[in-house]
């Protein structure tokens, strides 16, 4: 299982703690240190819509100029933004052993990983 996120993000911390408490081995990809490439974003959008990857509730989105926000209307524009500002990606992104994607942390959804 691979978890993508930012280590100081509270939601990522909760997810990592939950996975550790349930003794689930993970590989962690730090967006801040390693960024994200278009190939990975494309791979994810085969499983979830690009809009779901874009965190419009977070500080990074809110700090963008309103006119710039209005230009993010395509997958390509969103991907460029996600590469320029990876903290705009909803966190964490979890790639499960079965190949599915989980966005964010929901304890019930994570518990389904153990089934």
Residue, then its C-alpha position, 0 to 999 in steps of 0.5 A: x500500500x502506498x500513501x501520498x500526502x504531506x507529513x504535517x497535514x492533520x488528516x494525513x497524520x490521522x491516516x498514518x496513525x490508523x494504519x500504524x495502529x492496525x499494523x498495515x505496512x505502507x510506503x509514504x510519498x511526501x508531496x512536498x519533497x518528491x512532488x507528483x508527476x503527470x503519469x501518476x495523476x493520469x493513473x489516479x484519474x482512471x479511478x477517480x475524477x480529477x475534480x475529486x483530487x483537487x482540494x478546494x476546501x483547503x488553504x492552498x486553494x483559498x489563497x489562489x487569486x479568484x481569477x486563477x481559480x476560474x481557469x481550473x476547468x480542465x484536467x490539464x489545468x488542474x494537473x499543472x496546478x497540482x504539480x506546481x502546488x502539490x498541497x492542493x491535492x486532497x490528502x491523503x491519496x491511498x493506493x490499496x493493494x487491490x488497486x483502488x484509490x482512497x481520498x482523504x481519511x475515513x475510519x470506516x473506509x480504512x477498516x474495509x481495507x482489513x476485510 
